[in-house]
Amino acid sequence: MSAKARKLFDALDLDEDGTLTRSEVINALRTKGPTLAAQGDLPLWGVSDVEGSSALFDAADANGDEVLTFEEFAAVVDRRFGW
């Protein structure tokens, strides 16, 4: 699991509880996504609309509990973003 995945996870974890909810991912990618992309912490194509952000969440939610752990998140973003 990459350091970039950790940095992105922490940036998206708006309530800083160590997990991500669907609304956190959607809201954080919408508000912070362009800045994260400009800093090189997120591929530009990773900044997406509600549907794209929700699809990323669904792909990462391996156990279907509607909460992402860092491990679930990193497994998907490392592969999708080529980290």
C-alpha positions in Angstrom: 0.0 0.0 0.0 1.5 3.2 -1.2 2.2 6.4 0.6 0.1 8.2 -2.0 -2.9 6.1 -1.1 -2.4 7.0 2.6 -2.1 10.7 1.8 -5.2 10.6 -0.3 -7.2 8.6 2.2 -6.3 11.0 5.0 -7.3 14.0 2.8 -10.7 12.4 2.1 -11.3 11.4 5.7 -13.2 14.6 6.5 -14.2 13.6 10.1 -10.8 12.1 10.7 -12.2 8.9 12.2 -10.0 6.5 10.2 -12.7 5.4 7.8 -14.4 6.7 4.7 -18.2 6.9 4.1 -19.7 7.3 0.6 -20.7 10.9 1.4 -17.1 11.7 2.6 -15.6 10.4 -0.6 -18.1 12.2 -2.8 -17.9 15.5 -0.9 -14.1 15.4 -0.5 -13.4 14.6 -4.1 -15.7 17.4 -5.2 -14.2 20.0 -2.9 -10.6 18.9 -2.5 -10.2 16.9 -5.7 -8.9 19.7 -8.0 -6.3 20.8 -5.4 -5.2 17.2 -4.8 -4.8 16.7 -8.5 -2.8 19.9 -8.9 -0.5 18.7 -6.1 0.0 15.3 -7.8 -1.8 13.5 -5.0 -4.7 12.4 -7.3 -4.7 11.7 -11.1 -6.7 14.5 -12.8 -9.0 11.9 -14.3 -9.7 10.7 -10.7 -11.6 14.0 -10.0 -15.0 12.9 -11.0 -18.7 13.6 -10.5 -21.0 12.1 -8.0 -21.5 8.9 -10.0 -17.7 8.4 -10.6 -17.0 9.0 -6.9 -19.7 6.6 -5.9 -18.4 4.0 -8.3 -14.9 4.3 -6.8 -16.5 3.8 -3.3 -18.4 0.8 -4.5 -15.3 -0.8 -6.0 -13.4 -0.3 -2.8 -16.1 -1.5 -0.4 -15.0 -5.1 -0.5 -17.2 -6.3 2.4 -20.2 -4.2 1.5 -20.5 -2.5 4.9 -20.7 1.0 3.4 -17.5 2.0 5.2 -14.0 2.0 3.7 -11.0 1.1 5.7 -7.6 2.2 4.6 -6.8 -1.3 3.4 -9.9 -1.5 1.2 -9.3 2.0 -0.2 -5.6 1.5 -0.9 -6.1 -1.9 -2.7 -8.3 -0.2 -5.2 -6.6 3.2 -5.7 -3.1 1.7 -5.9 -4.3 -0.5 -8.8 -6.6 2.1 -10.5 -4.2 5.0 -10.2 -1.1 2.9 -11.0 0.6 3.6 -7.7 
